[in-house]
Amino acid sequence: MKILLVITGLGMGGAEHVVVNLADNLVSRGNQVKIAYLTGEPVVLPSNPDVEVFSVGFNSSKDLFKAYFRLRAFVKKFRPDVVHSHMFHANLISRLLRLTLSFSRLISTAHNTNEGGKLRMLAYRLTDYLADISTNVTDEAVAAFIQKGAVKHDRMVSITNGIDVNKFHFDPEKSIEKRAELGVNNEKVILAVGRLNEQKDYGNLLNAVALLKQKRQDFKVFIVGDGPLKAELLELVANLDIESYIEFLGIQRDVPELMAACDTFVLSSAWEGFGLVVAEAMSCERVVVATDCGGVAEVVGSCGILVEPKNHKALAQAIGESLELNDSAKAKLGAEARQRINEKFSLDANVEAYCKLYAQTDFTKL
């Protein structure tokens, strides 16, 4: 099968990792796969050299016309059996291609409960008929799109993200090495991973750290990622007088090793679709503290600590509780977390679900 994956960009986000992992797995199953991305510089790339990666060159609104026809020409030449688009801009432009170009199948995937305001939801609704079917990453995310009027109840299905459990696992030797690289000795290591943007609500985490340091000082927080709020967050760190507790690591390519090195993984988001990094940390057998937003609760189950979003007091308390767990309790919770990911959110299960959808002929029977 010839499959074209279209995505808005190939930065360090969860959706981007999902797409490149999907591409690699699809190729290993004998499919011919290409990725087209609209904007930005590629940071996350497939590991299989047989996956061609194509830049559409949509860097500003003035590029729209040119980008549309570059993508159209690429699709026309490749003649894919399936076009599978991911994220708002890629979903929209892929749908609009069908106004001027015939191709056999289009699947649109959203990756969040919140992909923008009312105008974006209207755009989704008006172009829905151009896609064969849409998917989202959790049942709650699907329900949110239906509630916002972006799709009808029978036009979007849930396919959860998949984790490469062979890549994300606990390695005690690498944990020791990474902790030495980070310069920590007996301190508790807290890790957060994600773009420095409004969604991830790092202000919530920083305010929680300011409360936590009043009760204990034996910890260090490492934040992986970059984004538009970095300067604002650095200012908040200074204002809260927590410089000695926080270190921004920027974009890192050794996230599995960093996860293995931490004692507690924290997600402080205001909203999420799936919470891929939470599942990755669980696969690494880490204790997870996360805000109960979007589909995060579907991922965590009873294998972590959930708190309400935008409540730094509750977040501080939960992080403190996680650091108080003894080794036996942490090992038990970590083992249960990895088992849950293996059973419910493996990469193989994710790819199987998409392959079944690619082969579907009657989408009214989903």
N, C-alpha and C positions, 0 to 999 in steps of 0.2 A: 504494500500500500504506500502511496506517495502522500506525505502529510506535511503541510506548511503550518508552522506555529508563528503567529503574529503577536508581538507584545509591544507595549508602549516604550519600554527601555530595558536595558540589561544592567541596571545598577545592583546594589547589594541587598535589595529587599527580598521578602519571602516569596512573592510571586515569581520573581526572576529566577530564584533557585528552583522553584517548582518546575518552571518551564524547561530549564537546561537539563534537569534530572529526567524529566519526561522525555526529552529529545534523546538523551543517551540510552535510556531504557528501550524506547521504541526502535532505535537503530539495532540494538542488540537482539531484538526480536525479528529482524529481517526487513524492517520498513526503511524506506528512503525518506529522510527528514531534513527539512530546511527551517531556519529561523529567520524571520524578518523583524527588525526592531525599528521603531519610528524615530527615536530621539536619543541624544546624549552619547557618551562614550561607553563602550561595553566594558563592564567590570567582571561580571559573572559570565562565563562561557562554558559551553559543553566540553567534556573531556574527550569525546570521540571526534577525531579529525574528519570523519565522514559527514558530520553535520555542517552544512554550509550556513554561515551567518551573514546576513545581508542588511545593510543600513539603508533605510528608506530616505533619510536626510530631512526629517521634519523637525527643524530646530526652532522655528518661529512661525507665526500665523501667515507670514508672506510666503512660506514654503508649502502651504497646504496644497495648492494646485499641482505643483511639481511633484510633491510627495505622493499624492493620490495616483498620478499616472506612472510614477516609478514603481509603486507597489502593484499597480494594475499590469504593467508589462512583465513584472517578475512572476506574478500568478499565471498570466497567459502563457509564458514560456515554460514554467514548471508543470502546469496542468495537474495540480494536486487532486487526489481523491477526496481529501478533507482539508479545509482551512479551519484551524482552531485558534481563535483570537483570545487574548488575555488582557484585562484591564480596560478602563473606559475608552481612551482614545483609540486603541487598537481595535476594540470591539466596534466602535462607531465607524471608523474608516473601512474596516473589513465588510461591514454591512452595506455601506454605501457603494462598495465595489460592485455589488450585485445589480446596481442600477444600470451599469454599463458593460458588465462582463458576466457571462454565465459560468458557474462552476458548481460541482455536484453537491457539496455539503459544506455548511458553515455552522460551527459551534462557537458560541460566545461564552467566555468564562469571566465572571466577576470574582474578586478575591477579598471582599470585605462586606460588612453590613452597611458601610458608608462609602460610596464612591463619588460623593459630591452632593450638591444641593438640588433644588427643584428643577433647574434647567437641565441638569444632567439626567435626572430621572425622567423628565419629559422627552429628552432625546432618546433615551432607552426605549420608552414606550412607543414613540413614533416610528422607530426603526425596527421594532421587535419582529415584525413580519418578514424581514429580510434574512433573519437567522432561522435555521432549522430548529434549534433548541438552544437554551442558555443554561449554564450551570453556575453554582456558587459553592463555597467551600464548607458550609455547615447548614444544617436545617434552619438555624436561627437567622443566618444571612439570607437564605431564600425567603423566609417569612418577612424579613425587613424589606426586601425588594418588592414583594407583593403588597405589603402594607403601604409603601410609598407610591404604588401605582406604576412602577417601572416595568412590571410584567404581570401577566395573568397567572393564576395559580397553577395552570397546567403547562406553562411555558418555560419553567425553570426548575431544574432538579439539583439535588445536593450530591456532590462528589467531593469527599474530604481530601485534603492534601496528603501526600505520602512522604514518609521519612526513610532515608537510606540508613537502615539500622546498622549496616556494616561500616558506614562512615562515622556515624554518631554512636559511640559506645565508650564506656569507661575503661581507660588504660591507666593503671596505677603508676607505671613508670613515667609515662608522658605527663601525668598529673604532677609528679614531683619535679620533673624538668621544667615544666611551664611555671610552676610556683616560684622556682629559683629564678627564672627569667624575669618574672614580675617583681622580684625583690621582696617577697613576703616570707616570713619565717613561721611564727606561731599565730599570726593574725588569721581571722576568718575572712575568706574571700567571697565577696558578693559580686555577681556578674549580671550585667544587663546588655542586651544586643538589639540594635534597631536604629533607624534613622532619627536624627535629632530634629524632629518635627512635632507639630501639634498633636498628632495622633498618639505618639508614644508617651506624651505627658511626663517628660523627665523632671519637670518642676515638682510633680507629685513625689517622685523618688527622692529628689534632693531635700525637699522639706521633711520627708520621712527620716532621712539620714540625720538631719539636724536634731530631730527628736531622739533618735536612737543613740546618738553620741552622748546625750545627757545621762544615759544608763550604763553604757559600756563604751570602751575605746579600743577594743581588740579586733577591729575589722577594717577592711579596705574595700572600696567599691570601684570596680572597673567597668567603664562604659564603652562598648564597641559600636562604632558608627560615626557618620558625619551628616551634616544637614544644615538647613537654613537658620536654626535656632542656636547654633553653637556659641556665638558671642553672648547671646542673652543668657544662656545657661552658665557660662563661665562667670558672668557678672553675678548671677544668683548664688553660685558657689562662694564667691568672695563675700557677698552680703550676709550669707548664712554662717560664715566663718567655718567652713568645712573643707578647706583646701587640702588638708592633710589626710582626708578620708576619701577623696574622689580623684580618679585619674581617667581622663578621656584618652582612649587608645586609638581613635580614628578607625578607618577601615582596616580590618584584619582578615587574613585568609586562613587562619588557623583556629577558627571558631570551635571545632570539635575538641581540640586540645585545651582551649580556654575553658570550655564547659566542664571538661574532666577535672580541671584544676580548681574549680570553685566549690564552695560549701553550699551556697544558696544561689539559685538563679531567680532573678526578679523581672517580672513584666509589669510596668506601671501604667499601661496604656489607658487612654480615655475610651477608645473603641478599637475593635479588631474584627476581622472576619473569622479567621481560624486561629491565629497565634502560632505560626510555624516554629518560631524559636522556642516556644514552650514545649512543643512536642520533641524538638531536637534535644533540649535539656533533659527531658524525661527519658529519652532513649539513652542518654549518657548517665542515667541513674542518679540525677541530681535532685535535691529537694527544691521544689518550685513554689514560689510565692507569686501570685498573679492577680490582677484585677479581673473581676467577673464581668467581662464585657464581650459582646459578640458571641462567638462560638467557643471561647476559651474554656468554659465549663464543660462543654462536650468533649474537649480534649483531655482536660485534667481529671475529670471524674472525682474519685476520692483519693487520688494519688498526689495531692498537693494541697496548698493552702490558698483559698480564694478570699478576696476582700472586695468591697465595693469600689468602683472607680472614683477618682478625685477625692479620696479620703486619706490624706497622708498620715493621720493618726492611726487609722486601722492598718495601713501598710507598714508603718514603723513597728507596731505591736506584732504583726505577723512575721516580719523579718526577724525580730527579736526572738520569737518563739522558735523559728526554724534554726537559729543559731544555738539554741539551748538543747536541741535534740542530741542524745548520746549517739555513739557510733552504731550501736545495734539498731536503734530506731531509724537512723538515716539510711542504713543499708537495707532495711526491710522496705521502707518507703521507696527507695530508689529501685529495688528489684521489682516491686509492684508496678512502678511507673513504666519501666522498660517493657515489662510483659504487656501492659495495656497498649503501648505503641505498637509492639509486634503484632498484637491480635487485631487492632482496629485501624491503625494508621501507617501501615507499611507502604513503601514505594511500590512494591509489586501489586498490592491491592488497588492502589490508586491508578496504576497504568492499566490493569485489567478492566477497571470500570470505564476508563476512557476508550479502550479498544472496543469494548462492547457497544459504547455509544457511537463510535466511528462506523461500526458495522450495522447500526440500527437502520431499518428501512421505513418503519412506521413510528414516528415520534408521538403519536397520539396514544400509544400503548405503554408509555413509560410509567 
